[in-house]
Amino acid sequence: MDTQQHTDSMRPVLEAQDIVRVLTRIAHEIVERAKGADDVVLLGIPTRGVYLARRLAAKLEEITGTKIPVGSLDITMYRDDLRMKPARAIGRTEIPGDDIDGRLVVLVDDVLFSGRTIRAALDALGDLGRPRAVQLAVLVDRGHRELPIRADYVGKNLPTSLRETVKVQLQEEDGRDAVLLGQRTAQAAGQ
């Protein structure tokens, strides 16, 4: 089954306007919790987390009038499944201002599932400096944690079964904004 057919069989749980609304809410929550955004740095986890981090930075700037540093954090070499799937392209880490020491770093990702991606991100972050605090913002939390990790900011809690799959589509990567829910195909389950 090709990706387009698979996507066509999925039902939307968030549409474009919903994504705008939840990112606006998350931005307000960050400002409230951080008592401003003066020392906030957003780091997106590639691929879609980077786009979401940029969108959050724009929302934070609208709210606070302050330009928020935004970058990306490649976790490829920190993943715990490298032995099982060794062939991977290494991405790029971009730290705005080249310094996270003493800052509030908000990691941004599209879907929180097992927690392993975030564990890898924390390991990668530890090699880059010592933030004052690290928080996590995700568009969707689908449950099924394998590690004791939780998001500080969640766009939508979406309880799923392990037979279901969540697909985030963003304009920058996919040509549309949506969060889709569907059944895992036999091909996807083997990956």
VEXKOL-890999 format. One record per atom (N, C-alpha, C, O): x, y, z; residue in one letter. Coordinates in steps of 0.1 Angstrom, whole numbers, padded with zeros to 4 digits, always signed. Example, Ala and Ser with C-alpha at 12.3 -4.5 7.8 and 13.67 -1.06 7.14 Angstrom:
+0132-0057+0078A +0123-0045+0078A +0132-0033+0078A +0142-0033+0085A +0128-0022+0071S +0137-0011+0071S +0129+0000+0079S +0134+0011+0080S 
//
This chain:
+0009-0012+0000M +0000+0000+0000M +0009+0012+0000M +0018+0013+0008M +0007+0022-0009D +0015+0033-0009D +0011+0044+0001D +0000+0043+0006D +0019+0053+0004T +0016+0063+0014T +0004+0071+0012T -0004+0073+0021T +0001+0075-0001Q -0011+0083-0004Q -0023+0075-0001Q -0033+0080+0005Q -0024+0062-0005Q -0036+0054-0002Q -0037+0052+0013Q -0048+0053+0018Q -0026+0050+0020H -0026+0049+0034H -0032+0061+0041H -0040+0060+0050H -0027+0073+0037T -0031+0086+0042T -0046+0088+0039T -0053+0093+0048T -0051+0084+0027D -0065+0085+0024D -0074+0077+0033D -0086+0081+0035D -0069+0066+0038S -0078+0058+0047S -0078+0063+0062S -0084+0057+0070S -0070+0073+0064M -0069+0078+0078M -0079+0089+0080M -0083+0097+0071M -0084+0091+0093R -0094+0102+0096R -0087+0113+0103R -0078+0111+0112R -0091+0125+0099P -0084+0137+0106P -0089+0138+0121P -0101+0137+0123P -0080+0141+0130V -0084+0144+0144V -0080+0158+0147V -0086+0164+0156V -0072+0164+0139L -0069+0179+0140L -0068+0184+0125L -0061+0178+0117L -0074+0195+0123E -0073+0202+0110E -0064+0214+0111E -0059+0217+0122E -0062+0221+0100A -0053+0232+0101A -0056+0243+0111A -0048+0247+0119A -0069+0246+0112Q -0073+0257+0122Q -0071+0251+0136Q -0069+0259+0145Q -0073+0238+0138D -0071+0233+0152D -0056+0234+0156D -0053+0236+0167D -0047+0231+0146I -0033+0232+0149I -0029+0246+0152I -0021+0248+0161I -0034+0256+0145V -0031+0270+0148V -0036+0273+0163V -0028+0279+0170V -0048+0268+0166R -0053+0271+0179R -0045+0264+0190R -0042+0271+0200R -0041+0252+0189V -0033+0245+0199V -0019+0251+0201V -0014+0252+0212V -0013+0255+0189L +0000+0261+0190L -0001+0275+0197L +0008+0279+0205L -0012+0282+0195T -0014+0295+0202T -0015+0292+0217T -0010+0300+0225T -0023+0282+0221R -0025+0279+0235R -0012+0275+0241R -0009+0279+0252R -0004+0266+0235I +0009+0262+0240I +0018+0274+0242I +0025+0275+0252I +0018+0283+0232A +0027+0295+0234A +0023+0303+0246A +0031+0308+0254A +0010+0305+0248H +0005+0312+0260H +0009+0305+0273H +0013+0311+0283H +0008+0291+0273E +0012+0283+0284E +0027+0285+0287E +0031+0285+0299E +0035+0285+0277I +0050+0287+0279I +0053+0300+0285I +0060+0301+0295I +0046+0311+0280V +0048+0324+0286V +0044+0325+0300V +0051+0331+0309V +0032+0319+0303E +0027+0319+0317E +0037+0311+0326E +0040+0316+0337E +0041+0300+0322R +0049+0291+0331R +0063+0297+0333R +0069+0296+0343R +0069+0303+0322A +0082+0308+0322A +0082+0323+0327A +0093+0329+0329A +0070+0328+0330K +0069+0342+0334K +0076+0352+0324K +0084+0360+0327K +0072+0349+0311G +0078+0357+0300G +0085+0347+0291G +0082+0335+0291G +0094+0352+0283A +0101+0343+0274A +0115+0347+0271A +0121+0344+0261A +0120+0355+0281D +0134+0361+0279D +0145+0351+0278D +0154+0353+0270D +0144+0340+0285D +0155+0330+0284D +0151+0317+0277D +0158+0307+0278D +0140+0318+0270V +0135+0306+0263V +0142+0303+0250V +0144+0313+0242V +0146+0291+0247V +0152+0286+0235V +0143+0274+0230V +0141+0265+0238V +0138+0275+0218L +0131+0264+0213L +0140+0255+0204L +0146+0260+0195L +0140+0242+0206L +0147+0233+0198L +0138+0222+0192L +0132+0214+0200L +0136+0222+0179G +0127+0213+0173G +0135+0200+0170G +0146+0200+0166G +0128+0189+0171I +0134+0176+0167I +0129+0173+0153I +0117+0172+0150I +0139+0171+0144P +0136+0169+0130P +0126+0157+0128P +0128+0147+0135P +0118+0158+0119T +0116+0168+0109T +0105+0178+0113T +0107+0190+0113T +0094+0173+0116R +0082+0181+0118R +0083+0189+0131R +0077+0200+0132R +0091+0185+0141G +0093+0192+0153G +0100+0206+0150G +0097+0215+0157G +0108+0206+0140V +0115+0219+0137V +0105+0229+0131V +0106+0241+0135V +0096+0224+0123Y +0086+0234+0117Y +0077+0238+0129Y +0073+0250+0129Y +0073+0229+0138L +0064+0233+0149L +0072+0243+0158L +0065+0252+0163L +0085+0241+0160A +0092+0250+0169A +0093+0264+0162A +0091+0274+0169A +0094+0265+0149R +0094+0278+0142R +0081+0285+0144R +0080+0297+0146R +0070+0277+0142R +0057+0283+0144R +0054+0288+0158R +0049+0298+0160R +0059+0280+0168L +0058+0284+0182L +0066+0297+0185L +0061+0305+0192L +0078+0297+0179A +0086+0309+0181A +0078+0322+0175A +0079+0332+0182A +0072+0320+0164A +0064+0332+0158A +0053+0335+0168A +0050+0347+0170A +0046+0326+0173K +0035+0328+0182K +0040+0335+0195K +0034+0345+0200K +0051+0330+0200L +0057+0336+0212L +0061+0351+0210L +0060+0359+0218L +0067+0353+0198E +0070+0367+0194E +0058+0376+0194E +0059+0387+0198E +0047+0371+0188E +0035+0379+0187E +0030+0382+0201E +0026+0394+0204E +0031+0373+0211I +0026+0375+0224I +0035+0384+0232I +0030+0393+0239I +0048+0382+0231T +0058+0389+0240T +0065+0401+0234T +0070+0409+0241T +0065+0401+0220G +0072+0412+0214G +0087+0409+0213G +0095+0418+0209G +0091+0397+0218T +0105+0394+0218T +0108+0383+0208T +0100+0373+0207T +0119+0384+0201K +0123+0374+0191K +0128+0362+0199K +0137+0363+0208K +0123+0350+0197I +0126+0338+0204I +0136+0330+0196I +0134+0327+0184I +0148+0326+0202P +0157+0318+0195P +0151+0304+0192P +0145+0298+0201P +0153+0299+0180V +0148+0286+0176V +0158+0279+0168V +0165+0285+0159V +0159+0266+0170G +0169+0258+0163G +0164+0244+0162G +0152+0241+0163G +0174+0235+0158S +0170+0221+0157S +0180+0212+0164S +0192+0216+0166S +0176+0200+0168L +0184+0191+0176L +0183+0177+0169L +0173+0170+0170L +0194+0174+0162D +0195+0161+0156D +0198+0150+0166D +0208+0151+0174D +0190+0140+0167I +0192+0129+0177I +0197+0116+0171I +0198+0106+0178I +0200+0116+0158T +0203+0104+0151T +0213+0095+0158T +0210+0083+0160T +0224+0100+0162M +0234+0092+0168M +0232+0088+0183M +0239+0081+0189M +0221+0094+0188Y +0217+0091+0202Y +0206+0081+0204Y +0202+0077+0215Y +0200+0076+0192R +0189+0067+0193R +0194+0053+0198R +0205+0049+0196R +0185+0047+0205D +0188+0034+0211D +0185+0022+0201D +0187+0010+0205D +0181+0025+0189D +0178+0015+0179D +0188+0015+0167D +0185+0009+0157D +0200+0021+0169L +0210+0022+0158L +0215+0008+0154L +0217+0006+0142L +0216-0001+0164R +0221-0014+0160R +0211-0022+0152R +0214-0030+0143R +0198-0019+0154M +0187-0026+0147M +0185-0020+0133M +0182-0027+0123M +0187-0007+0131K +0185+0000+0119K +0196+0010+0117K +0194+0022+0118K +0208+0005+0113P +0220+0013+0113P +0220+0024+0101P +0227+0034+0102P +0214+0021+0090A +0215+0030+0079A +0206+0042+0081A +0194+0041+0078A +0211+0053+0085R +0204+0066+0087R +0212+0078+0082R +0224+0078+0083R +0204+0087+0077A +0211+0100+0073A +0212+0108+0086A +0203+0109+0094A +0224+0114+0088I +0226+0122+0099I +0221+0136+0096I +0225+0142+0086I +0213+0142+0105G +0208+0155+0103G +0217+0166+0108G +0229+0163+0109G +0212+0177+0111R +0220+0188+0115R +0214+0194+0128R +0202+0197+0129R +0223+0197+0138T +0219+0204+0150T +0222+0218+0148T +0234+0222+0144T +0213+0227+0150E +0215+0241+0150E +0211+0248+0163E +0199+0248+0166E +0220+0252+0170I +0217+0259+0183I +0218+0274+0181I +0229+0279+0178I +0207+0281+0183P +0207+0295+0181P +0216+0302+0191P +0215+0300+0203P +0225+0310+0187G +0235+0317+0196G +0245+0308+0201G +0254+0312+0209G +0245+0295+0197D +0255+0285+0201D +0257+0283+0216D +0267+0279+0220D +0246+0286+0223D +0247+0285+0238D +0234+0282+0244D +0224+0290+0242D +0233+0271+0252I +0220+0268+0259I +0222+0269+0274I +0213+0267+0281I +0235+0271+0278D +0238+0271+0293D +0229+0282+0300D +0228+0294+0296D +0222+0277+0310G +0214+0286+0319G +0201+0290+0312G +0194+0299+0318G +0198+0285+0301R +0185+0289+0294R +0174+0279+0297R +0177+0267+0301R +0162+0282+0294L +0151+0273+0295L +0149+0268+0280L +0145+0275+0271L +0153+0255+0279V +0152+0249+0265V +0138+0241+0265V +0135+0233+0273V +0130+0245+0255V +0118+0237+0252V +0120+0229+0240V +0122+0234+0229V +0120+0216+0242L +0121+0206+0230L +0107+0206+0224L +0097+0205+0231L +0107+0205+0211V +0094+0205+0204V +0094+0193+0194V +0103+0191+0186V +0084+0185+0195D +0082+0174+0186D +0068+0172+0182D +0059+0178+0188D +0065+0165+0172D +0051+0163+0167D +0043+0153+0175D +0032+0156+0179D +0049+0141+0177V +0041+0131+0184V +0050+0125+0195V +0061+0121+0193V +0044+0124+0207L +0050+0117+0218L +0044+0103+0219L +0032+0102+0221L +0052+0093+0218F +0047+0079+0218F +0055+0071+0229F +0051+0072+0240F +0065+0064+0226S +0072+0056+0236S +0081+0064+0245S +0083+0060+0256S +0085+0076+0241G +0094+0084+0249G +0109+0082+0245G +0117+0090+0250G +0112+0073+0236R +0126+0070+0233R +0132+0082+0225R +0144+0084+0226R +0124+0088+0216T +0130+0100+0209T +0134+0111+0218T +0144+0117+0217T +0126+0113+0228I +0128+0124+0238I +0140+0120+0247I +0148+0129+0250I +0142+0107+0250R +0153+0103+0258R +0166+0106+0250R +0176+0110+0255R +0166+0103+0237A +0177+0105+0228A +0180+0120+0227A +0191+0125+0227A +0169+0128+0227A +0171+0143+0226A +0177+0148+0239A +0186+0157+0238A +0173+0143+0250L +0179+0147+0263L +0194+0143+0263L +0203+0151+0268L +0198+0132+0258D +0212+0128+0257D +0220+0137+0248D +0231+0141+0252D +0214+0140+0237A +0220+0149+0227A +0222+0163+0234A +0233+0170+0232A +0212+0168+0241L +0212+0181+0247L +0223+0181+0258L +0230+0192+0259L +0225+0171+0265G +0235+0170+0275G +0249+0172+0270G +0258+0177+0277G +0251+0168+0257D +0264+0170+0251D +0267+0184+0246D +0278+0188+0243D +0256+0192+0246L +0257+0206+0241L +0258+0217+0252L +0262+0228+0249L +0255+0213+0264G +0255+0224+0274G +0247+0220+0286G +0242+0209+0287G +0245+0230+0295R +0237+0227+0307R +0226+0238+0308R +0228+0248+0314R +0214+0234+0303P +0203+0244+0304P +0199+0245+0318P +0201+0236+0327P +0192+0257+0321R +0186+0259+0335R +0175+0248+0337R +0174+0243+0348R +0167+0246+0326A +0156+0236+0327A +0153+0232+0313A +0156+0239+0303A +0148+0220+0312V +0143+0215+0299V +0129+0211+0300V +0124+0204+0309V +0121+0216+0290Q +0107+0212+0290Q +0103+0206+0276Q +0112+0207+0267Q +0092+0200+0275L +0088+0193+0263L +0074+0198+0258L +0065+0198+0266L +0073+0202+0246A +0061+0206+0239A +0058+0196+0228A +0067+0195+0219A +0047+0190+0227V +0043+0181+0216V +0029+0185+0211V +0021+0189+0218V +0028+0183+0198L +0015+0185+0192L +0005+0174+0196L -0007+0177+0199L +0009+0162+0196V +0001+0150+0200V +0008+0141+0210V +0019+0138+0208V +0001+0138+0220D +0005+0127+0230D -0004+0115+0228D -0016+0116+0231D +0001+0105+0222R -0007+0093+0219R -0006+0082+0230R -0012+0071+0228R +0002+0084+0240G +0003+0074+0251G +0013+0063+0248G +0021+0065+0239G +0013+0052+0255H +0021+0040+0253H +0036+0043+0256H +0044+0038+0249H +0038+0050+0267R +0052+0053+0271R +0059+0041+0275R +0054+0032+0282R +0072+0040+0271E +0081+0029+0275E +0091+0034+0285E +0098+0027+0292E +0092+0048+0286L +0101+0054+0295L +0093+0065+0303L +0083+0069+0299L +0098+0068+0315P +0091+0078+0324P +0093+0092+0319P +0100+0100+0325P +0086+0095+0308I +0087+0109+0301I +0073+0114+0299I +0065+0106+0294I +0071+0126+0302R +0058+0133+0299R +0061+0146+0294R +0071+0153+0296R +0051+0151+0286A +0052+0164+0280A +0047+0175+0290A +0038+0173+0297A +0053+0187+0289D +0049+0198+0297D +0038+0205+0290D +0029+0211+0297D +0038+0205+0277Y +0028+0212+0269Y +0023+0202+0258Y +0031+0197+0250Y +0010+0200+0258V +0004+0190+0248V -0007+0197+0240V -0016+0203+0246V -0006+0196+0227G -0017+0201+0219G -0029+0193+0220G -0040+0199+0222G -0028+0180+0218K -0039+0171+0220K -0035+0158+0225K -0025+0151+0220K -0042+0153+0236N -0040+0140+0241N -0049+0131+0232N -0061+0133+0231N -0043+0121+0226L -0050+0112+0217L -0048+0098+0221L -0039+0091+0216L -0056+0092+0230P -0054+0078+0234P -0056+0069+0221P -0065+0071+0214P -0046+0061+0219T -0046+0052+0208T -0044+0037+0212T -0039+0035+0223T -0047+0028+0203S -0043+0015+0205S -0029+0013+0197S -0026+0021+0189S -0022+0002+0200L -0010-0001+0193L -0012-0004+0179L -0003-0004+0171L -0025-0008+0175R -0028-0011+0161R -0031+0001+0153R -0033+0001+0141R -0031+0013+0160E -0034+0025+0153E -0021+0033+0150E -0011+0031+0157E -0021+0042+0140T -0010+0050+0137T -0014+0065+0136T -0026+0068+0133T -0006+0073+0140V -0008+0088+0140V +0001+0094+0130V +0013+0092+0130V -0004+0102+0121K +0004+0108+0110K +0002+0123+0111K -0009+0128+0110K +0013+0131+0114V +0012+0145+0114V +0016+0150+0100V +0027+0147+0095V +0008+0159+0095Q +0012+0165+0082Q +0013+0180+0084Q +0004+0186+0091Q +0023+0186+0079L +0025+0200+0081L +0028+0206+0067L +0034+0200+0058L +0023+0218+0065Q +0024+0225+0052Q +0038+0225+0046Q +0040+0223+0034Q +0048+0228+0055E +0061+0229+0050E +0067+0216+0045E +0076+0216+0036E +0062+0205+0049E +0067+0192+0045E +0058+0184+0036E +0062+0177+0027E +0045+0185+0039D +0034+0177+0033D +0024+0184+0024D +0016+0178+0018D +0025+0198+0024G +0015+0206+0016G +0002+0208+0023G -0007+0214+0017G +0000+0203+0035R -0012+0206+0043R -0010+0204+0058R +0000+0197+0061R -0018+0210+0066D -0017+0208+0080D -0029+0199+0085D -0040+0202+0083D -0025+0188+0091A -0035+0179+0097A -0028+0169+0106A -0016+0166+0104A -0036+0163+0115V -0032+0151+0123V -0042+0141+0119V -0054+0142+0121V -0037+0129+0115L -0045+0118+0110L -0044+0106+0119L -0033+0103+0124L -0054+0099+0120L -0054+0086+0128L -0060+0075+0119L -0070+0077+0112L -0053+0064+0119G -0057+0053+0111G -0052+0040+0117G -0045+0039+0127G -0055+0029+0110Q -0051+0016+0114Q -0037+0013+0109Q -0034+0016+0097Q -0028+0007+0117R -0015+0003+0112R -0016-0008+0102R -0023-0018+0104R -0009-0006+0091T -0010-0016+0080T +0001-0027+0084T +0009-0025+0092T -0001-0039+0078A +0009-0050+0080A +0023-0045+0077A +0033-0049+0084A +0024-0037+0066Q +0037-0032+0062Q +0043-0023+0072Q +0055-0024+0075Q +0035-0013+0077A +0040-0004+0087A +0043-0011+0100A +0052-0007+0107A +0036-0021+0104A +0038-0028+0116A +0052-0035+0116A +0058-0037+0127A +0056-0039+0105G +0069-0046+0103G +0081-0037+0104G +0092-0041+0104G +0079-0024+0103Q +0090-0014+0103Q +0094-0010+0117Q +0103-0001+0118Q 
//
